[in-house]
Structure formats: C-alpha cells, structure tokens
Amino acid sequence: MSRKYKFHNKSGVYFISFATVYWIDVFTRQLYFNILVESVNYCRKHKGMEIYAYCFMPNHIHLIFRSAHEDPSGLIRDFKKYTSKKVIEAIINNPQESRKDWLLSMFENAGEEKSNVTKYQFWQHNNKPIELWSETVIKQKIKYIHNNPIESGFVTAPIDWKYSSARNFQDDHTILEIDDTGFFG
C-alpha cells in the first residue's frame, strides 16, 4: 500500500471512504442502515470515535472522523469487522431478503480471493485515509460527502438524503449525532 494512504498522524482528522466488495448495493434496507448507525454510536461511546461528517450510500461510506484514543487504523478495522459480521448475519436471517443467495455467494467469492478471509468478505480492504490539514480542505471534503447522493441521482438537495450529516448541519440529529469542532459550516 502506498505511504500516501496510511494513518500517519494518530491524532489527526481524516477523510475516508470504503466500499462493499464489487461495489454491491447492500444498504437498500432500513435494517442494514441501522447496523451502520448502531455501530457508529457504539464507536463514539466506547472507542473514542469523533465523527464530524458522514454519508452512508447503498454501496459505500464516507466519514470525516478522528480517534480520541489515537488509533484511527484500529478504530476503522474494528468498525469494518463488526459491521461486516452483523450485516452478513442480518442478510442470512432476513426472510425478506430476495437477494440472499446471490449476496452471500458474492461475499464468499470475494473471500476466496483473499488468503486472510475465512469465509465472507464484505468490505473492500482499502480505506484511502486522507489527513485533513486545513479548514479549506475540510470544507471541501464535507461538500463532497454531502453532494454524493446528489451526484448519484438519489436526491436533489443534500439534506434530503436520510443518512448524511448534511441534516446535522441543519440541526437535524435524528439519525446520528456528530461532533462539533467549531469551524464547520
């Protein structure tokens, strides 16, 4: 992996994106989004995750975050490990999941391609963390995150995407709380 894409500053604020294997649209049901929300809430409460912006899309996630425990790599590793396990369990146990067999076979195929995966691989391994070093860059990444659902054609205004911190920036904290740094806006 390139030196460019590592967590070098353990206390830094980072922009990361990660996607499901093969860019599969998994997050199409409330149940699966709930797992992401619950996991972020857990990480905020128990693992020192400070989250400043986010967007959950059908096949990928964007976050601007910091690890208060100065372990951003471990934090994201644990988040991905937990959510992959829980989403796969939810797919297996969801009698209404019409794509169950196909999804599981795709995750199993992806797992067979990697020697360090025992059965299913859910997330792609790369995160491409980018340390955010200035207010200008942070605002640029927030705009990118909030416009992602528009660029994908899902909504016409950032606030209309339910799983985005664009709503938090309009004082709507019904999905997730975010941390305030005092310079976002």
N, C-alpha and C positions, 0 to 999 in steps of 0.2 A: 504494500500500500504506500502511496506517496506520502512524504513527510507533510505535504500541504494539507492532508485530510486526517489530522490527528488532534486530540485534545492536549495541546501543549501547556496552556495556562490553566491549571486545575481550578482556579477561582474565576475564570473568565465567563463572559456571557457568550453563548453560542447559538447559531442558527444551524439546525439540522433538518434533514428530510430523510425519510426512509419509506420504502415501498414494500408491498407484498411481493412474493415471488411471481414472476411472469406478469407483474402488474395486474393481478386478478382483482376484479371489483368484489371484494369481500364485504365491505362496510355498506351494505344495502339494506340492512335490517336494524331496527332500533336496538335489539338485543346485543348486537356486535358493537355498536357505538357505545352502549352502556358499559361494556367491558373496558373500553379505552378511557372513558370518563372516570370510572371507579379506580382504574389503575393510576391515572394521573393524580387523583385525590389522595390515594394511598401514598404515592411517592412524595407528594407535597407534605403530608402529615408525618411520615415515618422515615423518609430517606433524604430529606433536605432539598427536594426539588423546588426551585423558584421558577415559576413559569410566567413569562411576560407576553407571549403571543403564541397562538396555535391555530391550526386548521386541520381538521380530520376530513379527508376526502375518501371516496369509495375504495381507493387502492393505495393511498399513501398518506403520510402525516408530515406536517411542518411544525416545528417548535422553535421558539426562542426561549432559552432556559439557562439556568445556572445551577450548579451543585453547591449548596451551602456547606456540604461535607468535603468539598474539593475532590470529588471523584466522579466527574461527568461521564467518563467511559463506563465505569461500573454501574452508574445510575441508569444509563440508557441500555446497557447489556441486560440488567435485571428487568427493566420495563419491557423490553422486547421479548425476553424469555417468558415472563409471566403472561403477557398478553397473547403470545402465540399459543401457549398451552391452553389458556382459558377460551380463546376464540375457537380453537380446534375442538375442544370439549363441547362448546356450545353448538357448533355445527353438527357434531356427532349426535348430540342429544336433542336436536331440534327437529321434531316430526314434520314441521312445515318447510324445512329446507329442501327445496326441489333440486338443488344443485349438489347435494351432499356427496354422492358418489364421485362426481366429477371433481369437486373441490378437493376431497381427500386424496384422490389419485394424483392430482396436480401437486399437492404438497408432498406426497410420497415420492413422486418423480423428482422433485427438486431436492428432497432429502437424499435420494440415491446418488445425486451428482456431487454431494459433499461428504467427505470422509468423517467429518466431525458431527454429523447429524445422525441420530439413531433411527428415526422413522420419518417424521414430517418436518419439513422446513416451511415456515410461514412467512417470515420477513427475509428480504434480501439482507446480506451481511453488511453492506456498506451503509454508512450514515452521512458521510461527507461533512463533518463538522466544520463550520467556518466561524472563527472567533470574531465577534463584533467589537470593533475598537473605537467607534465614534458615533455620536448621535445621528449624523447623516446616514451612516451605513445601517444603523439600527432601524431608522425610519424607512429606509429603502426596503429592508427585508420585511418589515411589518406590512408595508404596502403590497409587496409581492405575495405574502401569505394571505392577506385579506382579499386580494384580487384573484386568487387562484380559482375559486368557484365561479367567478365571472368568466375568466378565460376558458374554463371547461364547459361553459354554456349552461350551468345549472341555475344561476340566478342573475339578476340584472343589477343588484346592489350588494355590496359585501355584507351588510347587516342581515340580509335575507337568508344567508347560509347558517343553519342552526348550530353547526359545530365549528364555530370560528370565534376568535377573540374580538373580531370586529364588533360583535354585540357587546362585549365587555367595555369597549371604548365608547359605547353609547349608554353606559350604566345598566346593562342587562347582564347580570351574573347568574342567570338561571341554570346554565349548563356547567360551567366551571368558573371558579374564582381564579383570577390572575394576580400576580404581584405587581405592585406599583413601584417604579423606580424614580418617578418624579420628572422624567424627561421624555416620556412617550406622549404623543398627541397627534 
